Amino acid sequence: MSKRTKEQISYNMSRIRSNGTAIEKKLGKAIWTAGLRYRKNYKKVKGKPDFVITKHQVVIFCDSSFWHGYKNMTTKRHNFKSNEEFWVNKISRNIKRDKEVNRILRREGWKVFRFWDFQIQKDVNKCVEKVLTTIKK
């Protein structure tokens, strides 16, 4: 594989979206099919969750394994081709922010769900069932 220029890398990174991802669409469709109505990327709630079910005080995040540091990026080094320190710091900050957002939301009375991308891809119905079980309690 040929080495990409900084401009090519920058362009590729700019194409990565923070919402409307495939995993969000898949989970959103499954939640809607289950009869739950939600708000998408609701800015009135801390952390701007992917889905907010205000009626039941539920927030749902769809987390990418890479961006949100599955298996904790601070302890697990990856083979970054360049700028390893930048990426480890960036993802570590994401992990820290996620924990802080969870803590704040729970203190405010929200039920917080975070599903990894591979969980949604493997069995989206299992994710929805977890939410439904909590709501029914």
N, C-alpha and C positions, 0 to 999 in steps of 0.2 A: 504494500500500500504506500502510495506516495505521501510525502509530508505535506500537510495543509498549511496554508498561510494564516496569519493572525486574522485577516479579513474574512477568510472562509470559515474559520472557527467561530468568529464573532457572529457571522450571519447565521450559522447553524444554531448557535445558542439563542439567538433572538427569535428563532422559530418555535422554541419550546414555550408552551402556554401554561399558565398557572391554573386555568379552569377550562372546562369543556373538554377534558381529556377522555380517552376511550373508557378508562375505568370509572370515571364519574358518570358518563352516559349509561354504562351498563348497570351500575348500582342504582342510579336514579330511576331507570326504567323498572327495575325490580321492586324498588320501594313503592313506586306509583302503582304498579300492578298489585301489590299487597294491600292497596287501599289507603296508604298513608300519604297525606298531602304535605308538601314541604316548601320551604323557600330556599332558593339557590344562592350561595355566596352572600348570605345575609350580613350586611355591614353593621347592623345594630348590635350584633353579638361579637364579643371579643374573639379575635383570631380569624374572623370571616370564614366560618365553617363551610364546607362544600354543600351540606344539607342541614337545614334547621326545621325541626318539627315543633313549632311553637306551642301547639295544643298540648303536647306531652313533655315539654321542656327537654327535648333531645337534640343534640348536635352530633353530626357525623362528618368525619374527615376521611378522605381517600388519600392515603399517603404512598408516595413512590418510594420504593426500597432505596433507591440511590439518593434522592434529594432529602429524605427524612432519616437516613442513616440506619437502615435495618441492621441489626446486630451491632449497633453502636460504632459509628465511624471513628470515635476517639480511641478505641482499643483495637480496631481492626484496620490494618493498612491495606489499601488497594494498590494495584499497579497503575497509578496515574502516569500517563506518558509525559506530562509536564505540569509544572506548577502545583505539585502535591500539597505543599503547605497551605496554599490558598484554598484548595478544595476541602481539605480536612478541617480547616478553620470555618469555612462557610457551612459545611454540613454539621459540624459541632454546634454552631450557633443555632441552626434549625432545630436540632435535637433539644437544646436548652430552651428555646422559645416554645416548642411543642409542650414540654413539661410544664412550663409556666402558664401557658394558656389553659392546659388541662386543670391545673390547680385552681386558677381563678374561676373558670366556668363551674367546676364542682362546688366551689365555695358559694357561688351565686345560685346553686340549686339545679344546674343543668346535668343531665346524664350524657356523658361524653363517650363516643365511640370513635375509635381510630382503626380503620381497616387498611392493611397493606395491599398493594397492587396485586400481588400474587394470590392473596386470599380472595379478592374479588374475582379475579380471572378463573381461579380453580372452582369456587363454589359460591356464587353470588347469593344464592338462596339461603345458605348457611349464615351469611352476614345479615341478611334481612331478618332471618329467624331470631338472631340474637337481639336485634332491636325490638322486634315484636314481643319477645319473651319479657324483656325489661319493661315495656310499656304496659303489658297485662298485669304486672305485679302490683 
